[in-house]
Amino acid sequence: MAFNLFGKRDKTPDTPPEPQTPEPEKRSSFGLGLNFGHRQPPRPEAPAPELPASEPPAEEDVPEKRGFFDRMRQAVSRTRTTLQDRMGAVLALTREVDVSSLEDLEAVLLASDIGSTTTAEILEHLRQRAMRQGIESGAELKTLLRAELKAVLDRVAIPVTHPAHPPEVIMMVGVNGTGKTTTTGKLAAFYRAQNKTVLLCAADTFRAAAIEQLEVWATRSGVPLIKTRQGGDPSAALYDACAAAKARNSQVLIVDTAGRLHTKTDLMKELDKMRRTAERLIPGAPHQTFLVMDATTGQNGLTQARLFTEAAHVTGIVLTKLDGTAKGGIVLAIATELKLPVVFAGVGEKMEDLLPFDTATFVDSLLD
């Protein structure tokens, strides 16, 4: 025996030495085309020590945080889980990154709905970096990926230009079912919270109950509403709203239009008529045209979005239902395919659940 009953070591000369934990295998730095490296057999882990009483509770027990980063992080939680789980499977097997690792990463990015064009661009940049300098670890690859994702979004993140003289006219367009009218009401509440005078125009005269729905949001946000009867001329409603906005010295006029399908030529012509009507009364109007897209549709929403951008002169995207999908990567596909920035993100059903989009916060929320 190695120890006697009193806990003292026996002086037996042939006592075998205590086993030593082997040091991890040292590998050479990454060179493109080299083998991925041998997978190490799993080692038994020591049981985790009990947390002291002062340790903070688990994440699900922490009271809801309302900070901007925390709300965005919560909104993209499904996308982040999908992305990080699959990335972890790719990166955890080795400390070095090789060609097969980048191929596996390509599949991960495509599964997050980032899109084939954006994915190909990112992977090409990473391969070039690998050939020049090498990528020595999964941690370094993650850092480089973060920079690539942010660069894609920063290319289209053009600052919004506000008119020198109010009112600023914002036109909301999109197909039915994307949450356009609800988003219009939330946007009014957002500007109202910034102490701006806001006027709403209910120009969606085609859909039943659209005017009543916007009236509810106008009441909740304390914003006046200009409307007409259902089935009336939307351009006439817009004319009255522009005149009222000028007379009342309103700073922002937000126009809710009918949910138009890109295949309905007459409706798209009506949208162009509304643009001309607004410009006759207010020079440069509409100053912003926001296309409301449903994040849950992923790549399928891009086809409609392309045609809308051509017909409606879209200046930015409002991405709704971001909290209800694992396809948050569509934000990057929008930047690459449409060359448009996401300006607001819908992250819930409450009035305050419309966040101004920030590229750094979004990327950090995906990867942290």
C-alpha positions in Angstrom: 0.0 0.0 0.0 1.2 3.5 -0.7 -0.1 4.9 2.6 -0.4 3.4 6.1 -3.4 3.7 8.4 -2.2 7.0 9.9 -2.0 8.7 6.5 1.9 8.5 6.3 3.7 7.4 3.2 5.3 4.0 3.4 9.0 3.9 2.7 8.7 1.0 0.4 11.4 1.6 -2.2 9.5 0.0 -5.1 6.4 2.3 -4.7 5.4 3.2 -8.2 5.4 6.9 -9.0 2.1 8.8 -9.2 0.7 9.0 -12.7 1.4 12.3 -14.4 -1.1 14.0 -16.7 0.5 14.2 -20.2 1.0 17.7 -21.6 -1.1 18.6 -24.6 0.3 17.8 -27.9 2.0 20.8 -29.5 1.1 21.4 -33.1 2.7 23.5 -35.8 1.1 26.7 -36.9 -1.6 26.5 -39.5 -0.7 26.2 -43.1 -3.4 25.9 -45.7 -3.7 22.4 -47.0 -2.2 20.7 -43.9 -4.0 18.0 -42.0 -6.6 19.0 -39.5 -4.7 17.2 -36.7 -5.5 14.1 -34.7 -8.5 14.2 -32.5 -7.6 13.7 -28.8 -9.6 11.2 -26.8 -11.9 12.7 -24.3 -10.6 13.0 -20.7 -12.7 12.6 -17.7 -13.5 16.0 -16.1 -13.3 16.7 -12.5 -16.6 17.5 -10.9 -17.4 21.3 -10.9 -17.1 22.9 -7.5 -20.2 24.1 -5.8 -21.0 27.8 -6.4 -20.8 30.0 -3.3 -24.0 31.5 -2.0 -23.0 34.9 -3.4 -22.8 33.5 -7.0 -25.3 35.2 -9.3 -28.3 33.1 -10.4 -28.5 31.4 -13.7 -29.4 33.5 -16.8 -33.0 32.4 -16.8 -33.5 33.6 -13.2 -32.0 37.0 -13.8 -34.7 39.7 -14.0 -35.3 40.9 -17.6 -32.7 43.6 -18.6 -33.9 46.4 -20.8 -30.6 47.6 -22.0 -30.2 47.9 -25.8 -27.5 45.2 -26.0 -29.5 42.8 -23.8 -32.7 43.3 -25.8 -30.9 42.7 -29.1 -29.1 39.7 -27.6 -32.4 38.3 -26.4 -34.1 38.9 -29.8 -31.4 37.0 -31.7 -31.1 34.2 -29.2 -32.4 31.5 -31.5 -30.1 32.6 -34.3 -27.2 32.8 -31.9 -27.9 29.3 -30.4 -28.0 27.8 -33.9 -24.9 29.6 -35.1 -22.8 28.9 -32.0 -23.8 25.3 -31.6 -22.8 24.5 -35.1 -19.7 26.6 -34.9 -18.7 24.9 -31.7 -18.9 21.5 -33.4 -16.6 22.8 -36.1 -14.0 24.5 -33.9 -14.0 22.5 -30.7 -12.3 19.5 -32.3 -8.9 21.2 -32.8 -6.8 24.2 -32.0 -6.0 24.8 -35.6 -8.1 25.7 -38.6 -7.6 24.1 -42.0 -9.5 23.8 -45.3 -12.1 21.4 -44.0 -12.8 23.7 -41.1 -13.6 26.5 -43.5 -15.8 24.2 -45.5 -17.7 23.3 -42.4 -18.0 26.9 -41.4 -19.6 27.6 -44.8 -22.4 25.1 -44.1 -22.9 26.8 -40.7 -23.3 30.3 -42.3 -25.7 29.0 -44.9 -27.9 27.4 -42.3 -28.2 30.7 -40.5 -29.7 32.2 -43.7 -26.8 34.6 -44.3 -27.1 33.7 -48.0 -24.9 32.1 -50.6 -23.5 35.4 -51.9 -22.5 36.8 -48.5 -21.2 33.4 -47.4 -19.0 33.0 -50.4 -17.6 36.5 -49.9 -16.8 35.9 -46.3 -15.2 32.5 -46.9 -13.0 33.9 -49.7 -11.7 36.6 -47.4 -10.9 34.0 -44.7 -9.1 31.7 -47.2 -7.0 34.6 -48.4 -6.1 35.4 -44.8 -5.2 31.7 -44.2 -2.9 31.7 -47.2 -1.1 34.9 -46.1 -0.8 34.5 -42.4 -2.6 31.3 -41.2 -5.4 31.0 -38.7 -4.0 29.2 -35.7 -7.1 28.6 -33.5 -10.9 28.6 -33.4 -10.8 31.7 -31.3 -8.9 33.6 -33.9 -11.3 32.3 -36.6 -14.2 33.6 -34.5 -12.6 37.0 -34.2 -12.0 37.2 -37.9 -15.6 36.1 -38.6 -16.9 38.9 -36.4 -14.9 41.5 -38.4 -16.2 40.1 -41.7 -19.8 40.2 -40.6 -19.5 43.7 -39.3 -17.8 44.8 -42.5 -20.7 43.5 -44.6 -23.2 45.6 -42.6 -21.0 48.7 -42.3 -20.8 49.0 -46.1 -24.5 49.9 -46.3 -24.9 51.6 -43.0 -25.4 55.1 -44.4 -26.4 57.8 -41.9 -30.0 59.0 -42.3 -30.3 62.4 -43.8 -33.1 64.5 -42.3 -34.6 67.4 -44.2 -33.6 70.9 -43.3 -37.2 71.9 -42.8 -39.9 69.7 -41.3 -42.0 67.8 -41.7 -40.0 64.7 -42.5 -42.2 62.3 -44.4 -41.6 58.6 -43.9 -43.5 56.1 -46.0 -44.0 52.5 -44.8 -44.4 49.9 -47.6 -44.5 46.1 -47.7 -46.6 43.1 -48.3 -49.5 42.0 -46.1 -48.6 40.0 -43.0 -45.2 41.5 -42.3 -46.4 43.7 -39.5 -46.4 47.0 -41.4 -49.3 48.7 -39.6 -48.1 47.6 -36.2 -44.6 48.8 -37.0 -46.0 52.1 -38.2 -47.6 52.6 -34.8 -44.4 51.6 -32.9 -42.3 54.0 -35.0 -44.7 56.8 -34.1 -44.2 55.9 -30.4 -40.4 55.8 -30.9 -40.3 59.4 -32.3 -42.8 60.6 -29.8 -40.5 59.3 -27.0 -37.8 61.5 -28.5 -40.1 64.5 -27.9 -40.8 65.0 -31.5 -44.3 66.0 -32.8 -45.6 63.2 -34.9 -48.6 62.8 -37.2 -49.9 59.5 -38.6 -51.6 59.0 -42.0 -53.8 56.0 -42.5 -53.4 55.5 -46.2 -54.0 51.8 -46.2 -57.6 52.0 -47.4 -57.7 48.5 -49.0 -57.3 46.1 -46.0 -60.3 45.8 -43.8 -59.7 47.1 -40.2 -56.3 48.6 -41.2 -57.5 52.1 -40.3 -59.0 51.0 -37.0 -55.8 49.1 -36.1 -53.7 52.2 -36.7 -56.2 54.3 -34.7 -55.5 52.0 -31.7 -51.8 52.6 -32.0 -52.3 56.3 -32.4 -54.2 56.5 -29.2 -51.7 54.4 -27.3 -48.8 56.6 -28.4 -50.6 59.9 -28.1 -50.2 60.8 -31.8 -52.9 62.4 -33.9 -54.1 60.5 -37.0 -55.4 61.6 -40.4 -57.6 59.1 -42.1 -60.3 58.6 -44.7 -63.0 56.0 -45.2 -62.2 52.4 -46.1 -61.9 52.0 -49.9 -61.2 55.7 -50.3 -58.4 57.2 -52.3 -55.1 56.8 -50.4 -53.4 59.7 -52.3 -56.2 61.9 -51.1 -55.6 60.8 -47.5 -51.9 61.5 -48.0 -52.6 65.0 -49.4 -54.7 65.9 -46.4 -52.0 64.5 -44.0 -49.2 66.5 -45.7 -51.3 69.7 -45.5 -52.1 69.0 -41.9 -48.4 68.3 -41.0 -47.4 71.6 -42.5 -50.2 73.5 -40.8 -49.5 72.0 -37.4 -45.7 72.3 -37.7 -45.3 68.5 -37.2 -41.8 67.3 -37.2 -42.5 63.7 -38.5 -45.3 62.4 -40.8 -45.5 58.6 -41.0 -47.6 57.2 -43.8 -49.0 53.6 -43.5 -49.7 52.3 -47.1 -51.6 49.3 -48.2 -49.8 45.9 -48.1 -49.0 45.6 -51.8 -48.0 42.4 -53.6 -45.3 42.9 -56.1 -47.4 41.2 -58.7 -50.2 43.8 -58.4 -49.2 46.3 -61.0 -52.0 48.7 -60.3 -51.2 48.9 -56.6 -47.5 49.6 -57.3 -48.7 52.4 -59.6 -50.8 53.8 -56.8 -47.7 53.8 -54.6 -45.9 55.9 -57.2 -48.8 58.3 -57.3 -48.6 58.7 -53.6 -45.0 59.6 -53.8 -45.7 62.3 -56.4 -48.6 63.7 -54.2 -46.3 64.0 -51.2 -43.6 65.7 -53.2 -46.0 68.3 -54.6 -46.8 69.5 -51.1 -43.5 68.9 -49.3 -40.3 69.2 -51.3 -38.2 66.0 -51.3 -41.0 63.9 -49.8 -41.0 61.1 -49.0 -37.6 61.6 -47.3 -37.5 58.0 -46.1 -39.2 54.9 -47.5 -39.0 51.9 -45.2 -39.7 48.5 -46.5 -41.1 46.3 -43.7 -39.8 42.7 -44.0 -40.7 39.6 -41.9 -37.5 38.0 -40.6 -39.2 34.6 -40.4 -39.5 34.4 -44.2 -35.7 34.4 -44.5 -34.4 34.2 -48.1 -38.0 33.9 -49.5 -38.6 37.6 -48.6 -35.7 38.8 -50.7 -37.5 38.4 -54.1 -40.4 40.6 -53.0 -38.0 43.0 -51.5 -36.0 43.4 -54.7 -39.1 44.5 -56.7 -40.2 46.8 -53.9 -36.9 48.6 -53.9 -37.2 49.2 -57.6 -40.8 50.5 -57.5 -40.8 52.4 -54.2 -37.3 53.8 -54.0 -36.7 52.1 -50.6 -34.1 53.7 -48.4 -34.0 51.3 -45.5 -35.4 48.0 -44.1 -37.5 47.5 -40.9 -37.0 43.9 -40.0 -39.9 42.6 -37.9 -40.3 39.4 -35.8 -36.5 39.1 -35.4 -37.2 37.5 -32.0 -39.2 34.7 -33.5 -36.7 33.1 -35.9 -33.3 31.4 -36.1 -32.8 33.1 -39.5 -31.4 36.3 -38.2 -28.6 36.0 -40.7 -31.0 37.5 -43.3 -29.8 40.9 -42.1 -26.5 40.2 -43.8 -28.2 38.8 -46.9 -30.2 42.1 -47.1 -27.1 44.1 -47.0 -25.4 42.1 -49.8 -28.4 41.5 -52.1 -30.4 44.7 -51.7 -27.5 47.1 -50.8 -29.8 48.5 -48.1 -29.3 49.0 -44.4 -31.6 47.6 -41.7 -32.7 50.7 -39.8 -35.0 49.3 -37.2 -35.6 45.8 -35.8 -38.8 44.5 -34.3 -38.0 42.4 -31.2 -41.4 41.8 -29.6 -45.0 42.8 -29.5 -44.8 45.7 -27.0 -44.8 49.3 -28.1 -41.2 49.8 -27.1 -40.1 46.7 -28.9 -38.8 48.5 -32.0 -35.0 49.1 -31.8 -32.8 51.3 -33.9 -30.5 48.9 -35.6 -26.8 49.0 -34.8 -24.3 46.8 -36.7 -21.8 46.3 -33.8 -24.5 45.4 -31.3 -26.1 43.0 -33.7 -22.9 41.1 -34.6 -21.8 41.0 -30.9 -25.3 39.7 -30.0 -24.8 36.8 -32.5 -21.3 35.8 -31.5 -21.0 36.6 -27.7 
